[in-house]
Amino acid sequence: MLKTKEDYIKRLSKMKRNVYFDGQLIDRTDELQMDCINTIGTTYDEAQKPENQELCTAISHLTG
């Protein structure tokens, strides 16, 4: 099942902190990360649109 940007951000917020910025441990959803997170999240939302599904999704060789 395809996820949304919101789902992606929720999953990130539940993950263990292991991201460092300038020597400091930061949350995965720290404001410093939000430009990247929003860009990746937009990909999830675009993949939900019927006109983009062929371009943005792949069929798994494991599950079909």
PDB file with SEQRES, HELIX, SHEET and CRYST1 records, atoms N, CA, C and O in Angstrom:
SEQRES   1 A   64  MET LEU LYS THR LYS GLU ASP TYR ILE LYS ARG LEU SER          
SEQRES   2 A   64  LYS MET LYS ARG ASN VAL TYR PHE ASP GLY GLN LEU ILE          
SEQRES   3 A   64  ASP ARG THR ASP GLU LEU GLN MET ASP CYS ILE ASN THR          
SEQRES   4 A   64  ILE GLY THR THR TYR ASP GLU ALA GLN LYS PRO GLU ASN          
SEQRES   5 A   64  GLN GLU LEU CYS THR ALA ILE SER HIS LEU THR GLY              
HELIX    1 AA1 LYS A    5  LYS A   14  1                                  10    
HELIX    2 AA2 GLU A   31  GLN A   33  5                                   3    
HELIX    3 AA3 MET A   34  GLN A   48  1                                  15    
HELIX    4 AA4 PRO A   50  ASN A   52  5                                   3    
HELIX    5 AA5 GLN A   53  CYS A   56  1                                   4    
SHEET    1 AA1 2 VAL A  19  PHE A  21  0                                        
SHEET    2 AA1 2 GLN A  24  ILE A  26 -1                                        
CRYST1    1.000    1.000    1.000  90.00  90.00  90.00 P 1           1          
ATOM      1  N   MET A   1       0.841  -1.187   0.000  1.00  0.00           N  
ATOM      2  CA  MET A   1       0.000   0.000   0.000  1.00  0.00           C  
ATOM      3  C   MET A   1       0.882   1.244   0.000  1.00  0.00           C  
ATOM      4  O   MET A   1       1.834   1.341   0.775  1.00  0.00           O  
ATOM      5  N   LEU A   2       0.568   2.164  -0.848  1.00  0.00           N  
ATOM      6  CA  LEU A   2       1.306   3.418  -0.907  1.00  0.00           C  
ATOM      7  C   LEU A   2       1.005   4.271   0.317  1.00  0.00           C  
ATOM      8  O   LEU A   2      -0.120   4.292   0.816  1.00  0.00           O  
ATOM      9  N   LYS A   3       2.000   4.954   0.778  1.00  0.00           N  
ATOM     10  CA  LYS A   3       1.858   5.833   1.934  1.00  0.00           C  
ATOM     11  C   LYS A   3       1.747   7.280   1.483  1.00  0.00           C  
ATOM     12  O   LYS A   3       2.037   7.619   0.336  1.00  0.00           O  
ATOM     13  N   THR A   4       1.322   8.117   2.407  1.00  0.00           N  
ATOM     14  CA  THR A   4       1.226   9.549   2.131  1.00  0.00           C  
ATOM     15  C   THR A   4       2.391  10.270   2.807  1.00  0.00           C  
ATOM     16  O   THR A   4       3.129   9.685   3.600  1.00  0.00           O  
ATOM     17  N   LYS A   5       2.538  11.536   2.479  1.00  0.00           N  
ATOM     18  CA  LYS A   5       3.558  12.367   3.119  1.00  0.00           C  
ATOM     19  C   LYS A   5       3.357  12.364   4.633  1.00  0.00           C  
ATOM     20  O   LYS A   5       4.318  12.268   5.396  1.00  0.00           O  
ATOM     21  N   GLU A   6       2.122  12.467   5.049  1.00  0.00           N  
ATOM     22  CA  GLU A   6       1.805  12.469   6.483  1.00  0.00           C  
ATOM     23  C   GLU A   6       2.246  11.158   7.135  1.00  0.00           C  
ATOM     24  O   GLU A   6       2.834  11.171   8.216  1.00  0.00           O  
ATOM     25  N   ASP A   7       1.965  10.025   6.481  1.00  0.00           N  
ATOM     26  CA  ASP A   7       2.391   8.724   7.002  1.00  0.00           C  
ATOM     27  C   ASP A   7       3.911   8.655   7.126  1.00  0.00           C  
ATOM     28  O   ASP A   7       4.445   8.160   8.118  1.00  0.00           O  
ATOM     29  N   TYR A   8       4.589   9.156   6.113  1.00  0.00           N  
ATOM     30  CA  TYR A   8       6.054   9.156   6.096  1.00  0.00           C  
ATOM     31  C   TYR A   8       6.611   9.938   7.288  1.00  0.00           C  
ATOM     32  O   TYR A   8       7.518   9.465   7.972  1.00  0.00           O  
ATOM     33  N   ILE A   9       6.076  11.115   7.532  1.00  0.00           N  
ATOM     34  CA  ILE A   9       6.559  11.951   8.634  1.00  0.00           C  
ATOM     35  C   ILE A   9       6.247  11.300   9.983  1.00  0.00           C  
ATOM     36  O   ILE A   9       7.071  11.356  10.896  1.00  0.00           O  
ATOM     37  N   LYS A  10       5.082  10.691  10.122  1.00  0.00           N  
ATOM     38  CA  LYS A  10       4.740   9.996  11.368  1.00  0.00           C  
ATOM     39  C   LYS A  10       5.710   8.852  11.638  1.00  0.00           C  
ATOM     40  O   LYS A  10       6.150   8.657  12.771  1.00  0.00           O  
ATOM     41  N   ARG A  11       6.045   8.088  10.582  1.00  0.00           N  
ATOM     42  CA  ARG A  11       6.990   6.982  10.750  1.00  0.00           C  
ATOM     43  C   ARG A  11       8.363   7.499  11.164  1.00  0.00           C  
ATOM     44  O   ARG A  11       9.014   6.920  12.034  1.00  0.00           O  
ATOM     45  N   LEU A  12       8.796   8.577  10.545  1.00  0.00           N  
ATOM     46  CA  LEU A  12      10.093   9.156  10.907  1.00  0.00           C  
ATOM     47  C   LEU A  12      10.127   9.568  12.374  1.00  0.00           C  
ATOM     48  O   LEU A  12      11.124   9.352  13.063  1.00  0.00           O  
ATOM     49  N   SER A  13       9.041  10.158  12.844  1.00  0.00           N  
ATOM     50  CA  SER A  13       9.018  10.664  14.224  1.00  0.00           C  
ATOM     51  C   SER A  13       9.086   9.533  15.247  1.00  0.00           C  
ATOM     52  O   SER A  13       9.454   9.771  16.398  1.00  0.00           O  
ATOM     53  N   LYS A  14       8.740   8.312  14.852  1.00  0.00           N  
ATOM     54  CA  LYS A  14       8.776   7.168  15.764  1.00  0.00           C  
ATOM     55  C   LYS A  14      10.126   6.453  15.765  1.00  0.00           C  
ATOM     56  O   LYS A  14      10.377   5.588  16.604  1.00  0.00           O  
ATOM     57  N   MET A  15      10.986   6.816  14.829  1.00  0.00           N  
ATOM     58  CA  MET A  15      12.273   6.137  14.702  1.00  0.00           C  
ATOM     59  C   MET A  15      13.290   6.663  15.713  1.00  0.00           C  
ATOM     60  O   MET A  15      13.206   7.795  16.188  1.00  0.00           O  
ATOM     61  N   LYS A  16      14.245   5.799  16.018  1.00  0.00           N  
ATOM     62  CA  LYS A  16      15.322   6.144  16.942  1.00  0.00           C  
ATOM     63  C   LYS A  16      16.127   7.325  16.398  1.00  0.00           C  
ATOM     64  O   LYS A  16      16.347   7.451  15.194  1.00  0.00           O  
ATOM     65  N   ARG A  17      16.552   8.169  17.308  1.00  0.00           N  
ATOM     66  CA  ARG A  17      17.387   9.316  16.922  1.00  0.00           C  
ATOM     67  C   ARG A  17      18.790   8.823  16.603  1.00  0.00           C  
ATOM     68  O   ARG A  17      19.478   8.298  17.478  1.00  0.00           O  
ATOM     69  N   ASN A  18      19.217   8.987  15.362  1.00  0.00           N  
ATOM     70  CA  ASN A  18      20.592   8.644  14.997  1.00  0.00           C  
ATOM     71  C   ASN A  18      21.113   9.574  13.902  1.00  0.00           C  
ATOM     72  O   ASN A  18      21.993   9.207  13.124  1.00  0.00           O  
ATOM     73  N   VAL A  19      20.558  10.773  13.857  1.00  0.00           N  
ATOM     74  CA  VAL A  19      20.964  11.787  12.890  1.00  0.00           C  
ATOM     75  C   VAL A  19      21.740  12.870  13.640  1.00  0.00           C  
ATOM     76  O   VAL A  19      21.295  13.371  14.673  1.00  0.00           O  
ATOM     77  N   TYR A  20      22.884  13.213  13.110  1.00  0.00           N  
ATOM     78  CA  TYR A  20      23.717  14.245  13.728  1.00  0.00           C  
ATOM     79  C   TYR A  20      23.829  15.441  12.799  1.00  0.00           C  
ATOM     80  O   TYR A  20      23.938  15.292  11.582  1.00  0.00           O  
ATOM     81  N   PHE A  21      23.799  16.619  13.384  1.00  0.00           N  
ATOM     82  CA  PHE A  21      24.032  17.859  12.653  1.00  0.00           C  
ATOM     83  C   PHE A  21      25.004  18.697  13.465  1.00  0.00           C  
ATOM     84  O   PHE A  21      24.750  19.012  14.628  1.00  0.00           O  
ATOM     85  N   ASP A  22      26.103  19.049  12.850  1.00  0.00           N  
ATOM     86  CA  ASP A  22      27.124  19.866  13.517  1.00  0.00           C  
ATOM     87  C   ASP A  22      27.550  19.243  14.851  1.00  0.00           C  
ATOM     88  O   ASP A  22      27.768  19.948  15.836  1.00  0.00           O  
ATOM     89  N   GLY A  23      27.663  17.913  14.863  1.00  0.00           N  
ATOM     90  CA  GLY A  23      28.102  17.198  16.052  1.00  0.00           C  
ATOM     91  C   GLY A  23      27.031  16.950  17.096  1.00  0.00           C  
ATOM     92  O   GLY A  23      27.311  16.335  18.125  1.00  0.00           O  
ATOM     93  N   GLN A  24      25.817  17.411  16.861  1.00  0.00           N  
ATOM     94  CA  GLN A  24      24.725  17.256  17.829  1.00  0.00           C  
ATOM     95  C   GLN A  24      23.695  16.250  17.320  1.00  0.00           C  
ATOM     96  O   GLN A  24      23.329  16.261  16.144  1.00  0.00           O  
ATOM     97  N   LEU A  25      23.236  15.389  18.211  1.00  0.00           N  
ATOM     98  CA  LEU A  25      22.176  14.445  17.892  1.00  0.00           C  
ATOM     99  C   LEU A  25      20.864  15.206  17.762  1.00  0.00           C  
ATOM    100  O   LEU A  25      20.482  15.942  18.672  1.00  0.00           O  
ATOM    101  N   ILE A  26      20.171  15.035  16.637  1.00  0.00           N  
ATOM    102  CA  ILE A  26      18.896  15.734  16.424  1.00  0.00           C  
ATOM    103  C   ILE A  26      17.803  14.722  16.111  1.00  0.00           C  
ATOM    104  O   ILE A  26      18.084  13.591  15.715  1.00  0.00           O  
ATOM    105  N   ASP A  27      16.559  15.138  16.291  1.00  0.00           N  
ATOM    106  CA  ASP A  27      15.423  14.294  15.927  1.00  0.00           C  
ATOM    107  C   ASP A  27      15.372  14.134  14.414  1.00  0.00           C  
ATOM    108  O   ASP A  27      15.833  14.998  13.668  1.00  0.00           O  
ATOM    109  N   ARG A  28      14.810  13.026  13.979  1.00  0.00           N  
ATOM    110  CA  ARG A  28      14.661  12.805  12.539  1.00  0.00           C  
ATOM    111  C   ARG A  28      13.735  13.841  11.903  1.00  0.00           C  
ATOM    112  O   ARG A  28      13.833  14.106  10.705  1.00  0.00           O  
ATOM    113  N   THR A  29      12.851  14.417  12.688  1.00  0.00           N  
ATOM    114  CA  THR A  29      11.936  15.434  12.154  1.00  0.00           C  
ATOM    115  C   THR A  29      12.310  16.829  12.639  1.00  0.00           C  
ATOM    116  O   THR A  29      11.462  17.720  12.683  1.00  0.00           O  
ATOM    117  N   ASP A  30      13.562  17.021  12.998  1.00  0.00           N  
ATOM    118  CA  ASP A  30      14.047  18.337  13.409  1.00  0.00           C  
ATOM    119  C   ASP A  30      13.823  19.338  12.274  1.00  0.00           C  
ATOM    120  O   ASP A  30      13.834  18.971  11.098  1.00  0.00           O  
ATOM    121  N   GLU A  31      13.623  20.577  12.633  1.00  0.00           N  
ATOM    122  CA  GLU A  31      13.387  21.640  11.645  1.00  0.00           C  
ATOM    123  C   GLU A  31      14.499  21.689  10.594  1.00  0.00           C  
ATOM    124  O   GLU A  31      14.249  22.034   9.439  1.00  0.00           O  
ATOM    125  N   LEU A  32      15.710  21.349  10.990  1.00  0.00           N  
ATOM    126  CA  LEU A  32      16.832  21.334  10.045  1.00  0.00           C  
ATOM    127  C   LEU A  32      16.636  20.313   8.926  1.00  0.00           C  
ATOM    128  O   LEU A  32      17.214  20.454   7.848  1.00  0.00           O  
ATOM    129  N   GLN A  33      15.840  19.307   9.174  1.00  0.00           N  
ATOM    130  CA  GLN A  33      15.601  18.237   8.212  1.00  0.00           C  
ATOM    131  C   GLN A  33      14.377  18.476   7.328  1.00  0.00           C  
ATOM    132  O   GLN A  33      14.185  17.768   6.340  1.00  0.00           O  
ATOM    133  N   MET A  34      13.556  19.451   7.667  1.00  0.00           N  
ATOM    134  CA  MET A  34      12.234  19.555   7.054  1.00  0.00           C  
ATOM    135  C   MET A  34      12.243  19.813   5.546  1.00  0.00           C  
ATOM    136  O   MET A  34      11.332  19.352   4.858  1.00  0.00           O  
ATOM    137  N   ASP A  35      13.216  20.517   5.012  1.00  0.00           N  
ATOM    138  CA  ASP A  35      13.245  20.699   3.558  1.00  0.00           C  
ATOM    139  C   ASP A  35      13.372  19.354   2.848  1.00  0.00           C  
ATOM    140  O   ASP A  35      12.659  19.084   1.882  1.00  0.00           O  
ATOM    141  N   CYS A  36      14.274  18.521   3.330  1.00  0.00           N  
ATOM    142  CA  CYS A  36      14.446  17.188   2.739  1.00  0.00           C  
ATOM    143  C   CYS A  36      13.220  16.313   2.972  1.00  0.00           C  
ATOM    144  O   CYS A  36      12.753  15.631   2.060  1.00  0.00           O  
ATOM    145  N   ILE A  37      12.706  16.335   4.185  1.00  0.00           N  
ATOM    146  CA  ILE A  37      11.537  15.522   4.524  1.00  0.00           C  
ATOM    147  C   ILE A  37      10.341  15.914   3.665  1.00  0.00           C  
ATOM    148  O   ILE A  37       9.622  15.046   3.172  1.00  0.00           O  
ATOM    149  N   ASN A  38      10.125  17.202   3.483  1.00  0.00           N  
ATOM    150  CA  ASN A  38       9.005  17.652   2.659  1.00  0.00           C  
ATOM    151  C   ASN A  38       9.174  17.247   1.202  1.00  0.00           C  
ATOM    152  O   ASN A  38       8.195  16.908   0.537  1.00  0.00           O  
ATOM    153  N   THR A  39      10.395  17.279   0.703  1.00  0.00           N  
ATOM    154  CA  THR A  39      10.637  16.867  -0.677  1.00  0.00           C  
ATOM    155  C   THR A  39      10.345  15.385  -0.861  1.00  0.00           C  
ATOM    156  O   THR A  39       9.660  14.999  -1.808  1.00  0.00           O  
ATOM    157  N   ILE A  40      10.856  14.561   0.031  1.00  0.00           N  
ATOM    158  CA  ILE A  40      10.600  13.125  -0.049  1.00  0.00           C  
ATOM    159  C   ILE A  40       9.116  12.845   0.154  1.00  0.00           C  
ATOM    160  O   ILE A  40       8.537  12.020  -0.553  1.00  0.00           O  
ATOM    161  N   GLY A  41       8.502  13.522   1.110  1.00  0.00           N  
ATOM    162  CA  GLY A  41       7.075  13.340   1.371  1.00  0.00           C  
ATOM    163  C   GLY A  41       6.215  13.697   0.181  1.00  0.00           C  
ATOM    164  O   GLY A  41       5.204  13.042  -0.074  1.00  0.00           O  
ATOM    165  N   THR A  42       6.598  14.721  -0.545  1.00  0.00           N  
ATOM    166  CA  THR A  42       5.844  15.113  -1.737  1.00  0.00           C  
ATOM    167  C   THR A  42       5.864  13.990  -2.772  1.00  0.00           C  
ATOM    168  O   THR A  42       4.889  13.803  -3.500  1.00  0.00           O  
ATOM    169  N   THR A  43       6.954  13.251  -2.843  1.00  0.00           N  
ATOM    170  CA  THR A  43       7.026  12.115  -3.760  1.00  0.00           C  
ATOM    171  C   THR A  43       5.953  11.083  -3.421  1.00  0.00           C  
ATOM    172  O   THR A  43       5.329  10.518  -4.319  1.00  0.00           O  
ATOM    173  N   TYR A  44       5.737  10.835  -2.132  1.00  0.00           N  
ATOM    174  CA  TYR A  44       4.683   9.909  -1.718  1.00  0.00           C  
ATOM    175  C   TYR A  44       3.314  10.423  -2.169  1.00  0.00           C  
ATOM    176  O   TYR A  44       2.504   9.661  -2.696  1.00  0.00           O  
ATOM    177  N   ASP A  45       3.063  11.707  -1.963  1.00  0.00           N  
ATOM    178  CA  ASP A  45       1.767  12.274  -2.356  1.00  0.00           C  
ATOM    179  C   ASP A  45       1.581  12.247  -3.870  1.00  0.00           C  
ATOM    180  O   ASP A  45       0.488  11.952  -4.352  1.00  0.00           O  
ATOM    181  N   GLU A  46       2.630  12.551  -4.619  1.00  0.00           N  
ATOM    182  CA  GLU A  46       2.528  12.533  -6.082  1.00  0.00           C  
ATOM    183  C   GLU A  46       2.267  11.125  -6.603  1.00  0.00           C  
ATOM    184  O   GLU A  46       1.561  10.952  -7.596  1.00  0.00           O  
ATOM    185  N   ALA A  47       2.828  10.129  -5.945  1.00  0.00           N  
ATOM    186  CA  ALA A  47       2.620   8.739  -6.361  1.00  0.00           C  
ATOM    187  C   ALA A  47       1.172   8.303  -6.171  1.00  0.00           C  
ATOM    188  O   ALA A  47       0.735   7.343  -6.806  1.00  0.00           O  
ATOM    189  N   GLN A  48       0.422   8.986  -5.313  1.00  0.00           N  
ATOM    190  CA  GLN A  48      -0.989   8.668  -5.090  1.00  0.00           C  
ATOM    191  C   GLN A  48      -1.870   9.090  -6.264  1.00  0.00           C  
ATOM    192  O   GLN A  48      -2.957   8.543  -6.451  1.00  0.00           O  
ATOM    193  N   LYS A  49      -1.414  10.044  -7.043  1.00  0.00           N  
ATOM    194  CA  LYS A  49      -2.209  10.551  -8.160  1.00  0.00           C  
ATOM    195  C   LYS A  49      -2.188   9.543  -9.305  1.00  0.00           C  
ATOM    196  O   LYS A  49      -1.119   9.075  -9.697  1.00  0.00           O  
ATOM    197  N   PRO A  50      -3.357   9.205  -9.845  1.00  0.00           N  
ATOM    198  CA  PRO A  50      -3.429   8.198 -10.913  1.00  0.00           C  
ATOM    199  C   PRO A  50      -2.500   8.487 -12.093  1.00  0.00           C  
ATOM    200  O   PRO A  50      -1.917   7.565 -12.663  1.00  0.00           O  
ATOM    201  N   GLU A  51      -2.362   9.746 -12.455  1.00  0.00           N  
ATOM    202  CA  GLU A  51      -1.533  10.075 -13.615  1.00  0.00           C  
ATOM    203  C   GLU A  51      -0.035   9.871 -13.352  1.00  0.00           C  
ATOM    204  O   GLU A  51       0.759   9.860 -14.293  1.00  0.00           O  
ATOM    205  N   ASN A  52       0.352   9.712 -12.094  1.00  0.00           N  
ATOM    206  CA  ASN A  52       1.769   9.536 -11.757  1.00  0.00           C  
ATOM    207  C   ASN A  52       2.122   8.131 -11.284  1.00  0.00           C  
ATOM    208  O   ASN A  52       3.300   7.830 -11.092  1.00  0.00           O  
ATOM    209  N   GLN A  53       1.136   7.272 -11.093  1.00  0.00           N  
ATOM    210  CA  GLN A  53       1.402   5.979 -10.476  1.00  0.00           C  
ATOM    211  C   GLN A  53       2.398   5.134 -11.266  1.00  0.00           C  
ATOM    212  O   GLN A  53       3.255   4.484 -10.668  1.00  0.00           O  
ATOM    213  N   GLU A  54       2.306   5.130 -12.563  1.00  0.00           N  
ATOM    214  CA  GLU A  54       3.241   4.329 -13.356  1.00  0.00           C  
ATOM    215  C   GLU A  54       4.672   4.860 -13.221  1.00  0.00           C  
ATOM    216  O   GLU A  54       5.626   4.084 -13.180  1.00  0.00           O  
ATOM    217  N   LEU A  55       4.807   6.158 -13.153  1.00  0.00           N  
ATOM    218  CA  LEU A  55       6.119   6.786 -13.041  1.00  0.00           C  
ATOM    219  C   LEU A  55       6.712   6.641 -11.637  1.00  0.00           C  
ATOM    220  O   LEU A  55       7.923   6.475 -11.492  1.00  0.00           O  
ATOM    221  N   CYS A  56       5.874   6.702 -10.612  1.00  0.00           N  
ATOM    222  CA  CYS A  56       6.355   6.790  -9.228  1.00  0.00           C  
ATOM    223  C   CYS A  56       6.332   5.478  -8.459  1.00  0.00           C  
ATOM    224  O   CYS A  56       6.741   5.451  -7.298  1.00  0.00           O  
ATOM    225  N   THR A  57       5.875   4.404  -9.055  1.00  0.00           N  
ATOM    226  CA  THR A  57       5.791   3.146  -8.317  1.00  0.00           C  
ATOM    227  C   THR A  57       6.449   2.019  -9.109  1.00  0.00           C  
ATOM    228  O   THR A  57       6.631   2.111 -10.323  1.00  0.00           O  
ATOM    229  N   ALA A  58       6.795   0.976  -8.404  1.00  0.00           N  
ATOM    230  CA  ALA A  58       7.384  -0.209  -9.030  1.00  0.00           C  
ATOM    231  C   ALA A  58       6.734  -1.444  -8.425  1.00  0.00           C  
ATOM    232  O   ALA A  58       6.300  -1.428  -7.273  1.00  0.00           O  
ATOM    233  N   ILE A  59       6.671  -2.494  -9.198  1.00  0.00           N  
ATOM    234  CA  ILE A  59       6.137  -3.762  -8.710  1.00  0.00           C  
ATOM    235  C   ILE A  59       7.287  -4.537  -8.072  1.00  0.00           C  
ATOM    236  O   ILE A  59       8.337  -4.728  -8.685  1.00  0.00           O  
ATOM    237  N   SER A  60       7.076  -4.972  -6.851  1.00  0.00           N  
ATOM    238  CA  SER A  60       8.095  -5.718  -6.124  1.00  0.00           C  
ATOM    239  C   SER A  60       8.325  -7.080  -6.767  1.00  0.00           C  
ATOM    240  O   SER A  60       7.375  -7.775  -7.127  1.00  0.00           O  
ATOM    241  N   HIS A  61       9.583  -7.451  -6.907  1.00  0.00           N  
ATOM    242  CA  HIS A  61       9.902  -8.779  -7.424  1.00  0.00           C  
ATOM    243  C   HIS A  61       9.657  -9.860  -6.363  1.00  0.00           C  
ATOM    244  O   HIS A  61       9.656 -11.050  -6.677  1.00  0.00           O  
ATOM    245  N   LEU A  62       9.452  -9.446  -5.122  1.00  0.00           N  
ATOM    246  CA  LEU A  62       9.197 -10.385  -4.036  1.00  0.00           C  
ATOM    247  C   LEU A  62       7.714 -10.637  -3.813  1.00  0.00           C  
ATOM    248  O   LEU A  62       7.298 -11.771  -3.577  1.00  0.00           O  
ATOM    249  N   THR A  63       6.922  -9.580  -3.889  1.00  0.00           N  
ATOM    250  CA  THR A  63       5.500  -9.712  -3.562  1.00  0.00           C  
ATOM    251  C   THR A  63       4.578  -9.523  -4.752  1.00  0.00           C  
ATOM    252  O   THR A  63       3.384  -9.813  -4.674  1.00  0.00           O  
ATOM    253  N   GLY A  64       5.132  -9.037  -5.855  1.00  0.00           N  
ATOM    254  CA  GLY A  64       4.309  -8.818  -7.048  1.00  0.00           C  
ATOM    255  C   GLY A  64       3.537  -7.591  -6.901  1.00  0.00           C  
ATOM    256  O   GLY A  64       2.779  -7.227  -7.800  1.00  0.00           O  
TER     257      GLY A  64                                                      
END                                                                             
